[in-house]
Amino acid sequence: MARRDRLSGNEAVAEALRQINPDVFPAFPITPSTEIPQYFASFVANGKVDTEFIPVESEHSSMSAAIGASAAGARALTATSSCGLAFMWEELYIAASNRLPLALALVNRALSGPININCDHSDSMGARDSGWIQMYAENNQEAYDNMVQAFRISEHKDVKLPIMICQDGFITSHAVENIELLEDEEVRSFVGEYEPENYLLNPDCPMAVGPYSVTDYYMEAKRNQAEGMRHVEQVVLDVAEEFAQLSGRKYGLFEAYRLEDAERAVVMIGSAAGTTKDAIDRLREKGEKVGLLKIRLYRPFPADAIAEALKNVKAVAVMDRAEGYSNHGGPLGADVMAALFRARSAALAANIIYGLGGRDVRVEDMEQVFEDLQTMIDQNDAGETYRYMGLRE
């Protein structure tokens, strides 16, 4: 039986973690993710979980401690944002290469500099090729639901990879929304007990974690890691189907919003999808065929499924909340356009950088994007394929 509550995104993630009751949670505070370990520490203090909560001296240490705990056979996680994630960079690759299924609650925030504490995706996009699974939420409900599903995905026997559950800083992390929570026993039954196959504290199977790898073995280790990532898409779908039976809320690799007959489409990640849906609804009332593809799973990137979903559109705008400094656009734009190219799509496409450092995204802004897409169709020319939206004149 679901129960309704009013929670911020950070509270929702912390509540999911309370219900999961992980073994180890090392943490170091950084805005805007600080509230997650703060709320969780109160659960520890009040005896609502029996998690080993470890206050550490830095983000590098929090990820290191989570790695050590996971290698020892514990269900472990941590939380961070922005420069905290950057400080973990070295350890991110170690967690993934050692096939440790720990979790990271990431609250997206702009990377310095200049110093900015508001939302964009530069932090997680910088870590997109570190070997972690990445899932993104549009709103507080999705942040909660993704966190509940996280360990089922990362700990799957065919995956065994760390997972990053991302939500937009302040926009969802601190905004309060009505959401539906599962009962504690439902969550714990759904997630289950962690039963590691290989771990350091198993006396029957002595092992080393993270040894030096010579040239003769390194490449095979990376190929093995990639093989785990190849199984993620199907596992995400299987876990989502089981979650839908429990909660009534359906998820996939992405959400296709009014896309079935769309001639113009926007592809994006995160909270601005809600604003875009409002723009789409307005334009649909005028008879315009517009739609949205909101990506939930970004790593691994479901290229074939995305290309299939966009196969009938005439023009696409890929919205990036991070700059790639390639002179060709952002990381999401590169991935989507590569997917369309491999599928031999005839759609005109543009990559638009938006919302950096928390810059507002209005319904009117997204209506203008769709208008620009119509101009591309009318002129049969994508024009400038690398653009910025919302710059001050």
Secondary structure by P-SEA (a helix, b strand, c coil): cbbbbbbcaaaaaaaaaaaacccbbbbbbcccaaaaaaaaaaaaaaccccccccccccaaaaaaaaaaaaaacccccccccaaaaaaaaaaaaaaaaaccbbbbbccbbbccccccccccaaaaaaacccbbbbbbbccaaaaaaaaaaaaaaaacccccbbbbbbbbccccccbbbbbbbccaaaaaaaacbbbbcccccccccccccccccccccaaaaaaaaaaaaaaaaaaaaaaaaaaaaaccccccccccccccccccbbbbbccaaaaaaaaaaaaaaaccbbbbbbbccccccaaaaaaaaaccccbbbbbbccccccccccaaaaaaaaaaaaacccbbbbbbbcccccccccaaaaaaaaaaaaaaaaacccccccccccccc
